[in-house]
């Protein structure tokens, strides 16, 4: 009999899966646009916006969905998400620049910077954007002893 992962580990697995998919969307769309002759800066902007939109949707509908009612409305989540993205982009760019200045290759600096911000992003997403309404228990939680 297969043992199921604890719900928190299932969520982290979904988060990593969604992140990998979004990275593929970003890089794949970027490669396609470049192959079609789109200027690199426009390509980066378009791919980033599509990836950002995809990331938000996956976090809301796949990673954190099905656990109960969210404490925030969609509009509130979007505002917080855009605020996080506004902080994350320069933070990641700064980390990449620092790592390159310290001798890392561009690609390894990008990967390392992404790995550095990933845990922080997860905590922010879980605790500030996609957290449950007060008193709302996850749908997968086992019944408490003595209840029912």
Secondary structure, DSSP 8 states (H G I E B T S, - for coil): ------HHHHHHHHHHHHHHHHHHHHHHHHHHHHHTT--HHHHHHHHHHHHHHHHHHHIIIIISTTSS-BSS-HHHHHHHHHHHHHHHHHHHHHHHHHHHHTT--HHHHHHHHHHHHHHHHHHHIIIIIS-B-TT---TT----TT--
